[in-house]
Amino acid sequence: MSVNVAKTKCTLFGCIERHTLTLQLDGERIGADRTPKLLGVTFQCLRGMATHAAETRRKMDFRLLQIAAISASTWGPRRQVLRAFYLALVQAHTMYGIEVWYWDASERSRDLLASAQHKASRIIAGIPHGTRKEDSLLEANLLPLKTVTLVRSMKFILMCESRGGCLRRSAEEVYHSKNPVRALHSRIMRSYPHLHIEPREHPPETSTLRHSCRPIFHTQIKPVCADDPDDVKREASEKWIERHFARRGKEPPRREHYELWTDGSVSLGEKSGAAALLYRNNTLICAPKTGAGELSCSYRAECVALEIGLQRLLKWLLAYRSTPSRLSIFSDSLSMLTALQTGPLAVTDPILRRLWRLLLQVQRRKIRIRLQFVFGHCGVKRNEVCDDMAKKAADLPQLRDTWIPDIIAYAKRVLRSEEVHENTHRFGITGNHFPTKHKEELTREEETALSRFRVGSSRHYGWMLRKINPSVPPQCQWCNPQHAAIGPTIQTAPTVATRTLQRTSEPTKCTECDATYQCRSSAVTHMVNKHGFVQLMPSGGSNTAMQYPQWTSPRSPLQWWRSFLYHRAHESR
């Protein structure tokens, strides 16, 4: 491979001098670049990730400006729609390569990105600018940026460990022993010492699909939904099975019919079990069960139940069969059936690829497969029996491989439990819950009004509570009437005699009758109206040639001097 020296640049990280080293290739000098951009991430020799963080913040502000232009507190899309736009257009771009560079960035760069997320949460929820950061993130149903980065970095470590080789060694170098990601990883591994990550599984080859027939998936039972009563769901499931799967007639079937019922049981973070029931012409032939893993979710337990059921079925079937047969698989996990329905070449999870390999092996033995969804925990007889077996199987040893998303979900639960929440108005009335998350009948204006009430602000009355003094309890007087009888808790300082900066008037006496008035204008009016004094106004309206009033009545020199001082003070005003 030939390298074009003119298009090649090198960067010497950590250098202080300008021309310390030079690199040459085939006698030609390679140009130096102090700010390289590798796969969309900009590095700097001395400033670190400041340039990349500033550029990322600029792009986030541009996208947030577009989202704010299509929404307001009284009109626009609903909260979940705006949240989806934020995750797709803003957070997805921000998370690019963040697992590696975020922990090398400065606190200022991290706070720069966190403030943009706070701004986005206020736009999504429609709440004012002064809202607390924790409350706004809860209203927008968003995790803090540091928590999201910690979870993604944890997933990156687990993926590197499952692949092994140089990726495992590079992850150990990037996340050293003092890194918070390594600390979280070590804590989880200490809690579950027998944890083994599920290895990667290669997709099936296209040649194996040549002579196979696509299984038939039935993922719904019309017209029943999950919100209907249990009796309605049980009756609809039994009628659907009797119509599409039951044998008609009393004669023995010409083709064998196998039924596989699967179910899983989970105690989150402790234990899980999986069980299967295998019938041949309505006769139970085996009932395998096993532990599904300590950190398994319900989806994972259902997949394990289907896997052990298909493995036991392959042991009963002959390798070469001349008579075709039928296999009906019944499960109450709609998520598992939907994931399998995407096809053997589209699935990416290792366990789904193993399930498709087992299904293709069953199909090669001339067996037609149909997968049917049934409602669980509603009284379907065989599903209830399988559910009881799965609960008993949870007590068996948990030796199955652990799925990486299950470890990530456990890490999220650990991080959420360790969050320190301030006793704010929203946390006092709702906690960490989101009461109007699934209220489809609410409009944008109603969602915003409820959010403002939860965070302690009103559109017409402003803030319901402002914590001015630390002695003020952080509760709203509307939501906590028991605090109303306590009275104000703000301690007022003692009054201090201070000079008031306002205009004052002195009492004035009449020069003729010694009558006292509160102001000079009242005294002048009294002297003009009662004693017949005449006041000459300034002529021409000029401020420079001001003529003082002259009085026609004879006065003493003291009276004249008082009058002169009065008009001099009036002129100065």
C-alpha positions as CSV (number, residue, x, y, z in Angstrom):
1,M,0.0,0.0,0.0
2,S,1.4,3.4,-1.0
3,V,1.0,6.4,1.3
4,N,0.6,9.9,-0.1
5,V,2.9,12.1,2.0
6,A,1.3,15.3,0.9
7,K,-2.1,14.2,2.3
8,T,-0.7,12.8,5.5
9,K,-0.4,14.7,8.8
10,C,0.9,13.9,12.2
11,T,0.2,15.2,15.7
12,L,2.6,15.3,18.6
13,F,0.4,15.3,21.8
14,G,1.9,17.0,24.8
15,C,4.6,19.0,23.1
16,I,5.4,22.5,24.3
17,E,8.0,23.7,21.8
18,R,7.0,24.5,18.2
19,H,9.5,22.4,16.3
20,T,10.7,19.6,18.5
21,L,10.5,16.5,16.3
22,T,10.0,15.9,12.6
23,L,8.7,12.8,10.9
24,Q,9.8,11.8,7.4
25,L,8.5,9.1,5.0
26,D,10.7,8.2,2.0
27,G,12.8,11.3,2.6
28,E,9.7,13.6,2.6
29,R,8.6,15.5,5.7
30,I,5.2,14.8,7.1
31,G,3.2,17.9,7.9
32,A,2.1,18.6,11.5
33,D,-1.4,19.2,12.6
34,R,-2.1,20.5,16.1
35,T,-5.8,19.9,16.0
36,P,-6.6,16.6,14.3
37,K,-10.1,15.4,13.6
38,L,-10.4,11.6,13.8
39,L,-13.8,10.2,12.7
40,G,-15.7,13.3,13.7
41,V,-14.0,13.9,17.1
42,T,-11.6,16.9,17.3
43,F,-8.6,16.6,19.6
44,Q,-6.2,19.4,20.7
45,C,-2.7,19.0,22.0
46,L,-2.9,21.3,25.0
47,R,-6.6,22.2,25.4
48,G,-7.9,18.6,25.3
49,M,-11.6,18.3,24.3
50,A,-12.5,21.9,24.7
51,T,-12.8,22.5,20.9
52,H,-14.9,19.4,20.3
53,A,-17.2,20.2,23.3
54,A,-17.7,23.8,22.1
55,E,-18.5,22.6,18.5
56,T,-20.9,19.9,19.9
57,R,-22.7,22.6,22.0
58,R,-23.1,24.8,19.0
59,K,-24.7,22.0,17.1
60,M,-27.0,21.2,20.0
61,D,-28.1,24.8,20.3
62,F,-29.0,24.9,16.6
63,R,-31.1,21.8,16.9
64,L,-32.8,23.0,20.1
65,L,-33.6,26.2,18.4
66,Q,-35.4,24.2,15.7
67,I,-37.3,22.2,18.3
68,A,-38.3,25.3,20.2
69,A,-39.6,26.9,17.0
70,I,-42.3,24.1,16.6
71,S,-43.5,24.0,20.2
72,A,-44.6,26.3,23.0
73,S,-46.3,26.0,26.4
74,T,-49.8,26.3,24.9
75,W,-49.5,24.6,21.4
76,G,-47.3,22.2,19.5
77,P,-46.5,18.5,19.7
78,R,-46.9,16.5,22.9
79,R,-44.1,15.8,25.3
80,Q,-43.3,12.3,24.1
81,V,-43.0,13.5,20.5
82,L,-40.6,16.3,21.4
83,R,-38.6,13.8,23.5
84,A,-38.3,11.5,20.5
85,F,-37.1,14.3,18.3
86,Y,-34.5,15.3,21.0
87,L,-33.2,11.7,21.3
88,A,-32.9,11.3,17.6
89,L,-31.6,14.7,16.5
90,V,-29.7,16.0,19.5
91,Q,-28.6,13.3,21.9
92,A,-27.7,10.8,19.2
93,H,-25.2,13.3,17.8
94,T,-23.9,14.2,21.2
95,M,-23.3,10.6,22.2
96,Y,-21.0,10.0,19.2
97,G,-17.7,8.6,20.6
98,I,-18.5,10.0,24.0
99,E,-17.5,6.7,25.8
100,V,-13.9,7.5,25.1
101,W,-13.5,11.3,25.1
102,Y,-15.9,12.3,27.9
103,W,-13.7,11.2,30.7
104,D,-10.7,13.1,29.4
105,A,-12.7,16.4,29.0
106,S,-12.5,19.1,31.7
107,E,-15.3,19.9,34.1
108,R,-16.1,23.0,32.2
109,S,-16.6,21.1,29.0
110,R,-18.9,18.6,30.7
111,D,-20.9,21.4,32.3
112,L,-21.3,23.0,28.9
113,L,-23.0,19.9,27.5
114,A,-25.0,19.3,30.7
115,S,-26.4,22.9,30.5
116,A,-27.6,22.2,26.9
117,Q,-29.4,19.1,28.1
118,H,-31.0,21.1,30.9
119,K,-32.2,23.6,28.2
120,A,-33.6,20.7,26.1
121,S,-35.5,19.3,29.1
122,R,-37.2,22.7,29.7
123,I,-38.2,22.9,26.1
124,I,-39.7,19.4,26.1
125,A,-41.7,19.9,29.3
126,G,-42.6,23.5,28.6
127,I,-41.5,24.8,32.0
128,P,-39.8,28.2,32.8
129,H,-36.1,29.0,32.8
130,G,-35.5,29.1,36.6
131,T,-36.6,25.5,37.1
132,R,-34.2,23.2,39.0
133,K,-32.2,20.9,36.9
134,E,-33.2,17.7,38.6
135,D,-36.9,18.6,38.3
136,S,-36.7,19.5,34.6
137,L,-35.0,16.2,33.8
138,L,-37.6,14.3,35.6
139,E,-40.4,16.1,33.8
140,A,-38.8,15.4,30.4
141,N,-38.1,11.8,31.4
142,L,-34.4,12.1,30.7
143,L,-31.3,10.7,32.5
144,P,-28.5,13.1,33.4
145,L,-25.8,13.3,30.8
146,K,-23.2,11.9,33.1
147,T,-25.3,8.9,34.0
148,V,-26.0,8.2,30.3
149,T,-22.3,8.4,29.5
150,L,-21.5,6.1,32.4
151,V,-24.0,3.5,31.2
152,R,-22.8,3.7,27.6
153,S,-19.1,3.4,28.7
154,M,-20.1,0.3,30.8
155,K,-21.7,-1.2,27.8
156,F,-18.6,-0.5,25.7
157,I,-16.4,-2.3,28.3
158,L,-18.7,-5.4,28.3
159,M,-18.7,-5.5,24.5
160,C,-14.9,-5.3,24.4
161,E,-14.6,-8.1,27.0
162,S,-16.9,-10.3,25.0
163,R,-14.9,-9.9,21.8
164,G,-11.5,-10.3,23.6
165,G,-8.1,-9.8,22.0
166,C,-6.8,-6.3,21.4
167,L,-10.2,-4.7,22.1
168,R,-10.2,-6.1,25.6
169,R,-6.7,-4.8,26.2
170,S,-7.5,-1.4,24.8
171,A,-10.6,-1.1,27.1
172,E,-8.4,-1.9,30.1
173,E,-6.0,0.9,29.1
174,V,-8.7,3.5,28.4
175,Y,-10.6,2.8,31.6
176,H,-8.0,2.7,34.3
177,S,-8.5,1.6,37.9
178,K,-9.5,5.1,39.1
179,N,-12.0,5.7,36.3
180,P,-15.6,5.8,37.5
181,V,-16.6,3.4,34.8
182,R,-14.1,0.8,36.0
183,A,-15.3,1.3,39.6
184,L,-18.9,0.6,38.6
185,H,-17.8,-2.5,36.6
186,S,-15.8,-3.8,39.5
187,R,-18.7,-3.3,41.9
188,I,-21.1,-5.3,39.7
189,M,-18.6,-8.1,39.3
190,R,-18.1,-8.3,43.0
191,S,-21.8,-8.5,43.6
192,Y,-22.1,-11.4,41.1
193,P,-18.8,-13.3,41.0
194,H,-20.2,-16.1,38.8
195,L,-21.3,-13.7,36.1
196,H,-20.3,-14.8,32.6
197,I,-21.1,-12.6,29.6
198,E,-22.8,-14.2,26.7
199,P,-20.4,-14.7,23.8
200,R,-21.1,-13.4,20.3
201,E,-23.0,-15.5,17.8
202,H,-22.4,-15.4,14.1
203,P,-25.5,-15.0,11.9
204,P,-26.7,-18.1,10.0
205,E,-25.4,-18.7,6.5
206,T,-27.7,-18.0,3.6
207,S,-27.2,-21.5,2.3
208,T,-29.1,-22.9,5.3
209,L,-32.2,-21.0,4.2
210,R,-32.4,-22.5,0.8
211,H,-34.8,-25.4,1.5
212,S,-36.5,-23.9,4.6
213,C,-40.1,-22.7,4.8
214,R,-40.8,-19.5,6.8
215,P,-42.6,-20.2,10.1
216,I,-46.0,-18.6,10.6
217,F,-46.4,-16.0,13.3
218,H,-49.7,-15.1,15.0
219,T,-48.9,-12.2,17.3
220,Q,-52.5,-11.0,18.1
221,I,-55.9,-12.3,18.9
222,K,-58.6,-10.1,17.5
223,P,-60.5,-8.3,18.8
224,V,-59.1,-8.6,22.3
225,C,-56.4,-6.4,23.8
226,A,-54.4,-6.5,27.0
227,D,-56.7,-4.0,28.8
228,D,-59.7,-6.4,28.6
229,P,-60.8,-8.5,31.7
230,D,-59.1,-11.8,32.3
231,D,-62.2,-13.8,31.5
232,V,-62.5,-12.2,28.1
233,K,-58.8,-12.9,27.3
234,R,-59.0,-16.5,28.5
235,E,-62.1,-17.2,26.5
236,A,-60.7,-15.6,23.4
237,S,-57.4,-17.5,23.7
238,E,-59.1,-20.8,24.0
239,K,-61.5,-20.2,21.1
240,W,-58.6,-19.1,18.9
241,I,-56.5,-22.2,19.7
242,E,-59.5,-24.5,19.2
243,R,-60.2,-22.9,15.8
244,H,-56.7,-22.8,14.4
245,F,-54.8,-25.6,16.1
246,A,-57.1,-28.3,17.4
247,R,-57.6,-31.5,15.4
248,R,-61.0,-32.0,13.8
249,G,-62.6,-35.4,13.8
250,K,-62.2,-38.5,16.0
251,E,-59.8,-40.5,13.8
252,P,-56.1,-40.6,14.7
253,P,-54.2,-37.9,12.9
254,R,-52.1,-38.9,9.9
255,R,-49.4,-36.4,10.9
256,E,-48.0,-36.0,14.3
257,H,-48.8,-32.7,16.1
258,Y,-46.3,-31.3,18.6
259,E,-47.2,-28.5,21.0
260,L,-44.6,-26.5,22.9
261,W,-45.7,-24.2,25.7
262,T,-43.1,-21.9,27.2
263,D,-43.0,-19.4,30.1
264,G,-40.5,-17.6,32.3
265,S,-40.5,-16.2,35.8
266,V,-38.3,-13.4,37.1
267,S,-37.4,-11.9,40.5
268,L,-35.6,-8.8,39.3
269,G,-31.9,-8.8,40.3
270,E,-32.1,-12.1,42.3
271,K,-33.2,-15.1,40.3
272,S,-35.2,-16.3,37.3
273,G,-36.5,-19.5,35.9
274,A,-37.6,-20.9,32.5
275,A,-39.8,-23.9,31.8
276,A,-41.4,-25.7,28.8
277,L,-44.1,-28.3,28.2
278,L,-43.8,-30.6,25.2
279,Y,-46.9,-32.4,24.0
280,R,-47.2,-35.1,21.3
281,N,-50.8,-35.6,20.1
282,N,-52.1,-34.0,23.4
283,T,-49.9,-36.3,25.4
284,L,-47.2,-34.8,27.7
285,I,-43.8,-36.3,26.8
286,C,-41.3,-34.0,28.7
287,A,-41.2,-30.9,30.8
288,P,-37.7,-29.3,30.9
289,K,-36.8,-26.4,33.2
290,T,-33.7,-24.5,34.2
291,G,-32.5,-21.3,35.9
292,A,-32.3,-18.4,33.5
293,G,-29.7,-16.3,35.3
294,E,-29.5,-13.9,38.2
295,L,-29.9,-10.7,36.2
296,S,-32.2,-11.9,33.5
297,C,-35.3,-10.0,32.5
298,S,-38.7,-11.5,31.5
299,Y,-37.8,-11.3,27.8
300,R,-34.6,-13.2,28.4
301,A,-36.3,-15.8,30.5
302,E,-38.9,-16.4,27.8
303,C,-36.1,-16.9,25.2
304,V,-34.3,-19.4,27.4
305,A,-37.6,-21.3,27.9
306,L,-38.1,-21.6,24.1
307,E,-34.4,-22.6,23.6
308,I,-34.6,-25.5,26.1
309,G,-37.9,-26.6,24.6
310,L,-36.6,-26.8,21.0
311,Q,-33.4,-28.6,22.2
312,R,-35.5,-31.3,23.9
313,L,-37.7,-31.6,20.8
314,L,-34.7,-32.2,18.6
315,K,-33.7,-35.1,20.8
316,W,-37.1,-36.7,20.3
317,L,-37.2,-36.3,16.5
318,L,-35.3,-38.6,14.2
319,A,-32.6,-37.1,12.0
320,Y,-34.4,-38.3,8.7
321,R,-38.1,-38.3,8.6
322,S,-40.4,-39.4,5.8
323,T,-43.7,-38.2,7.3
324,P,-44.3,-34.4,7.7
325,S,-45.4,-33.1,11.1
326,R,-46.7,-30.0,12.7
327,L,-45.2,-27.9,15.6
328,S,-47.3,-25.3,17.4
329,I,-45.4,-23.0,19.8
330,F,-47.4,-21.0,22.4
331,S,-45.9,-18.2,24.4
332,D,-47.2,-15.2,26.3
333,S,-44.2,-13.0,25.4
334,L,-45.2,-10.8,22.6
335,S,-41.7,-9.1,22.6
336,M,-40.0,-12.4,21.9
337,L,-42.3,-13.3,19.0
338,T,-42.0,-9.9,17.5
339,A,-38.2,-10.0,17.6
340,L,-38.2,-13.5,16.0
341,Q,-40.6,-12.4,13.3
342,T,-38.0,-10.0,11.8
343,G,-36.2,-13.0,10.3
344,P,-33.0,-15.1,10.8
345,L,-30.8,-12.6,8.9
346,A,-32.1,-9.5,10.6
347,V,-31.8,-10.5,14.3
348,T,-28.6,-9.4,16.1
349,D,-28.9,-10.8,19.6
350,P,-27.0,-14.1,20.2
351,I,-29.9,-15.9,21.8
352,L,-32.2,-15.0,18.9
353,R,-29.7,-16.3,16.4
354,R,-29.5,-19.6,18.3
355,L,-33.3,-19.8,18.4
356,W,-33.4,-19.4,14.6
357,R,-30.8,-22.1,14.2
358,L,-32.9,-24.5,16.2
359,L,-36.0,-23.5,14.3
360,L,-34.2,-24.2,11.0
361,Q,-33.0,-27.6,12.2
362,V,-36.6,-28.5,13.1
363,Q,-37.8,-27.4,9.7
364,R,-35.2,-29.6,7.9
365,R,-37.0,-32.6,9.5
366,K,-40.2,-31.9,7.6
367,I,-42.0,-30.1,10.4
368,R,-44.2,-27.1,9.7
369,I,-43.9,-24.5,12.5
370,R,-46.5,-22.0,13.8
371,L,-45.9,-19.6,16.7
372,Q,-48.9,-18.3,18.5
373,F,-49.2,-15.5,21.2
374,V,-51.6,-16.2,24.1
375,F,-52.5,-14.0,27.0
376,G,-50.8,-14.9,30.2
377,H,-52.0,-15.0,33.8
378,C,-55.6,-15.1,32.7
379,G,-56.5,-18.7,33.3
380,V,-55.3,-20.6,30.1
381,K,-54.8,-24.1,31.5
382,R,-51.5,-25.1,30.0
383,N,-50.0,-21.6,30.3
384,E,-50.8,-21.6,34.0
385,V,-49.1,-25.0,34.5
386,C,-46.0,-23.8,32.7
387,D,-46.0,-20.6,34.8
388,D,-46.0,-22.6,38.0
389,M,-43.1,-24.7,36.7
390,A,-41.1,-21.6,35.8
391,K,-41.5,-20.2,39.3
392,K,-40.2,-23.5,40.8
393,A,-37.3,-23.5,38.3
394,A,-36.2,-20.1,39.7
395,D,-34.8,-22.0,42.7
396,L,-32.4,-24.0,40.5
397,P,-28.7,-22.9,40.0
398,Q,-28.4,-19.8,37.9
399,L,-25.6,-20.9,35.5
400,R,-26.8,-19.4,32.2
401,D,-24.8,-16.8,30.4
402,T,-25.7,-13.2,31.1
403,W,-27.0,-10.9,28.4
404,I,-25.2,-7.5,28.2
405,P,-28.5,-5.5,28.2
406,D,-29.4,-7.2,31.5
407,I,-26.2,-6.0,33.1
408,I,-26.8,-2.5,31.7
409,A,-30.3,-2.5,33.1
410,Y,-28.9,-3.5,36.5
411,A,-26.3,-0.8,36.3
412,K,-29.0,1.8,35.7
413,R,-30.9,0.6,38.7
414,V,-27.8,0.9,40.8
415,L,-27.1,4.5,39.6
416,R,-30.7,5.5,40.2
417,S,-30.7,4.2,43.7
418,E,-27.5,6.2,44.5
419,E,-28.9,9.5,43.2
420,V,-29.2,12.1,45.9
421,H,-32.4,14.0,45.5
422,E,-33.1,17.4,47.0
423,N,-36.3,17.7,48.9
424,T,-37.9,19.9,46.3
425,H,-41.6,20.7,45.6
426,R,-41.8,18.1,42.8
427,F,-40.0,15.4,44.7
428,G,-42.2,15.9,47.7
429,I,-45.5,15.3,45.7
430,T,-44.5,12.8,43.0
431,G,-41.0,11.5,43.9
432,N,-39.3,9.9,40.9
433,H,-42.5,9.0,39.2
434,F,-44.0,10.5,36.0
435,P,-47.8,10.5,36.7
436,T,-49.0,11.8,33.3
437,K,-46.6,9.8,31.1
438,H,-49.2,7.6,29.4
439,K,-52.1,10.1,29.5
440,E,-52.9,10.3,25.8
441,E,-56.0,12.4,26.3
442,L,-54.0,15.4,27.6
443,T,-53.2,18.3,25.2
444,R,-49.9,20.2,25.1
445,E,-51.3,23.0,27.2
446,E,-52.7,20.7,29.8
447,E,-49.4,18.8,30.0
448,T,-47.5,22.0,30.4
449,A,-49.9,23.3,33.1
450,L,-49.4,20.1,35.1
451,S,-45.7,20.2,34.7
452,R,-45.5,23.8,35.9
453,F,-47.6,22.9,38.9
454,R,-45.4,20.0,39.8
455,V,-42.2,22.1,39.6
456,G,-43.8,24.9,41.6
457,S,-44.5,27.6,39.0
458,S,-47.7,29.1,37.6
459,R,-48.4,30.9,34.4
460,H,-50.5,33.6,36.1
461,Y,-49.1,33.7,39.6
462,G,-45.4,33.1,39.0
463,W,-43.4,30.9,41.4
464,M,-45.4,29.3,44.2
465,L,-42.3,29.0,46.4
466,R,-38.9,30.7,46.3
467,K,-36.5,29.5,48.9
468,I,-35.1,32.8,50.2
469,N,-34.0,31.7,53.6
470,P,-32.6,28.2,54.6
471,S,-35.1,28.0,57.4
472,V,-38.0,28.0,55.0
473,P,-39.4,24.5,54.5
474,P,-39.1,23.5,50.8
475,Q,-42.8,22.6,50.5
476,C,-45.7,24.4,48.7
477,Q,-48.3,25.9,50.9
478,W,-51.0,24.6,48.5
479,C,-49.9,21.0,48.7
480,N,-49.0,21.0,52.4
481,P,-51.7,22.8,54.3
482,Q,-50.4,21.4,57.6
483,H,-47.6,24.0,57.4
484,A,-50.0,26.9,57.1
485,A,-50.6,27.2,60.8
486,I,-46.9,27.5,61.6
487,G,-46.7,31.0,60.3
488,P,-43.8,32.7,58.6
489,T,-40.3,31.3,59.5
490,I,-38.3,34.2,58.0
491,Q,-36.7,36.1,60.9
492,T,-37.0,39.8,60.5
493,A,-34.2,42.1,61.6
494,P,-34.9,44.8,64.2
495,T,-35.8,48.2,62.9
496,V,-33.0,50.6,62.6
497,A,-33.4,54.4,62.5
498,T,-32.4,55.5,59.1
499,R,-32.8,58.8,57.2
500,T,-35.5,58.7,54.6
501,L,-34.6,60.2,51.3
502,Q,-37.9,61.9,50.4
503,R,-39.1,65.4,50.0
504,T,-40.2,67.1,53.2
505,S,-42.0,70.4,54.0
506,E,-41.6,72.8,56.9
507,P,-44.3,74.6,58.8
508,T,-44.7,78.3,57.6
509,K,-46.3,81.2,59.4
510,C,-48.2,84.1,57.9
511,T,-46.4,87.4,58.3
512,E,-49.6,89.3,59.0
513,C,-51.7,87.1,61.3
514,D,-49.1,84.5,62.4
515,A,-51.3,81.6,61.1
516,T,-49.3,78.4,60.7
517,Y,-49.5,76.2,57.6
518,Q,-47.9,72.9,56.8
519,C,-46.3,74.1,53.5
520,R,-45.2,77.4,52.0
521,S,-47.6,77.2,49.1
522,S,-50.5,77.1,51.4
523,A,-49.1,80.1,53.3
524,V,-48.7,82.1,50.1
525,T,-52.2,81.3,48.9
526,H,-53.5,82.4,52.3
527,M,-51.6,85.7,52.1
528,V,-52.8,86.5,48.6
529,N,-56.5,85.6,49.3
530,K,-56.8,86.9,52.8
531,H,-54.5,89.9,53.1
532,G,-54.5,91.1,49.5
533,F,-50.9,90.5,48.6
534,V,-50.1,90.6,44.8
535,Q,-47.5,88.3,43.3
536,L,-45.8,89.3,40.1
537,M,-45.1,86.3,37.8
538,P,-41.9,86.1,35.6
539,S,-42.4,87.8,32.3
540,G,-41.7,86.2,28.9
541,G,-41.3,82.7,30.3
542,S,-37.6,83.1,30.4
543,N,-35.6,81.2,33.0
544,T,-32.7,83.6,33.0
545,A,-34.6,86.8,33.7
546,M,-36.5,85.7,36.7
547,Q,-38.3,88.6,38.6
548,Y,-39.0,88.0,42.2
549,P,-42.5,88.9,43.4
550,Q,-43.0,92.3,44.9
551,W,-45.5,93.0,47.5
552,T,-47.6,96.2,47.7
553,S,-48.2,96.2,51.4
554,P,-45.5,97.9,53.5
555,R,-43.3,95.4,55.3
556,S,-40.6,95.4,57.8
557,P,-37.0,94.5,56.7
558,L,-37.3,91.1,58.5
559,Q,-40.5,90.2,56.6
560,W,-39.0,91.3,53.3
561,W,-35.9,89.1,54.0
562,R,-38.1,86.0,54.8
563,S,-40.0,86.6,51.5
564,F,-36.8,86.9,49.6
565,L,-35.4,83.6,51.0
566,Y,-38.7,81.8,50.3
567,H,-38.7,82.8,46.6
568,R,-35.0,82.0,46.3
569,A,-35.6,78.5,47.5
570,H,-38.5,78.1,45.2
571,E,-36.4,79.2,42.2
572,S,-33.7,76.7,43.1
573,R,-36.2,73.8,42.9
